[in-house]
Amino acid sequence: MTVDPACWSWPVRPVAELVDCALGGILAGLSPFARELILEGRNDGLMAIEQWQQQRCAVCGIHQLGQLVLDHDHITALVRGYLCRSCNVREAHTFGPFELYRQRNPATILGVTTVYESILGTARPATPVDPDLWHKNPAAGIGL
């Protein structure tokens, strides 16, 4: 029996509400223009994920104050959520709750599409693999 990722059991709140909560409630009652000024330069999707996860690993659910790492999809370069180091290492090589997490992670649950950024810069989606590589083999037709 496969265990569901912990984040599947957390109550979902709207992204705008999560962002407002993360900012201490300062957005309530402001005009859209004022909200835009406050949020300018901030990644509201990432703030919403942080607020929603509350320092809990999205897979195992354990509180890891200051120890979570930001997980992202290496193909799309989109952020998925925060994982503890143990789950982050196992995520790419394991099925069960990790496979389920990849299908429905905090970002997809909240409807957030944020591109991963690190100290090395913004991640870019991987180049799609050509499914017909064998037929386009450079050695094709030379007698190999």
Protein Blocks (a to p, Z undefined) as FASTA:
>chain_A
ZZddfklmpccddfklmmmmmnoopmgopafklmmmmmgopafklmmmmmmnnopafklo
pacehiaccdddfklopafbdcdfklmmmmmmcghjlmmmmmmcfklmnopacddddfkb
pcdddddddfklmmmgfkgonlZZ
